[in-house]
Amino acid sequence: MGRNIQHLIAISRKNLARQDVLFSFSRGKCISGDSDGNIWVGTWDGAFRISATREITHYRDDSREKGLSNNQVRCILEDNFKRIWIGTFRGLDCYDPAVDEWSHYTRYGDSSNTLSHHSILSLHKDMQGNIWIGTYYGGVNVFNPDKINNHFYYAEPLQEDCLSFPVVGKMTEDNKGNLWICTEGGGLNCYHAATGSFIRYQHNPEDTKSIGSDNLKSIFYRTENDRLYVGTHLGGLFILDLKSNKGHTLHHIRGNPASLPHEIVNDIQEYKGGLALLTQGGPMFYGSDDGEIFSAFGRYYYSKVGEPGICI
């Protein structure tokens, strides 16, 4: 079988035609930057750190205390103390570059380093510096890196004020300190820190304004308009206005080039005053909720919010 070879490419801001391949790897899963200007890439062959001078350091599972818990790296995050947290298939690792020391967190054991599940899917740092860890079938874990203590939020699908599903993906925080949690089967959850309770946003086939799918892949919060953008698996792009608590979904419509390229939206990032969406059908640029949409295939327009896929 052939290997799935991928490349990390540096594109010049002054000349887009200038594209330098920094290095090649197999099956990349994530990319992140730290406060020292390093780029971190998570792959199925460990983690790579690329310095500002393009020096590459490779971190792997070498069955010793110094190294990863597993070579399948899914997410990487820097905390407020410049430590690097790395989520893997078999545990959570914390690397302190200042002293070259590693800490490991797994499901097994009775120490404070115990997780609710060893398989890590996502990491998020909130405004207080806490690290939120999304797991596969273990709900959410919360670490305070300063005190090194943790707390678990398990899924209780039948209890409305609890986490709706145990498989937790990407997360974000709004300007009120509420944490928005994507699940891969239970829809969108909002955790209110003041009350310690959850509110759910789930797909309702009878309600066209509900979220398009309960399997969520990406999320982004825009402070400027106080709106959430949620990418789903086979349910399009859900947009939730937090001021009115009303939402609508943009869908892919076959034969209509003004709709989303695909119903699967894997990632959402801010880009040039708008949003860059990575869909299964290719990337696109979302200018604003009322204006233009740009993509690699041309310039498209929607008539107004609430009427997705209409070209004028």
PyMOL commands that set and color helices and strands:
alter all, ss='L'
color gray80, all
select strands_A, chain A and resi 5-11+19-26+28-33+39-43+46-50+56-59+73-78+84-88+91-96+101-105+120-125+131-135+140-144+149-153+168-173+179-183+188-192+197-201+216-222+227-232+237-241+246-250+265-271+274-279+282-286+292-295+298-301
alter strands_A, ss='S'
color yellow, strands_A
deselect
rebuild
show_as cartoon
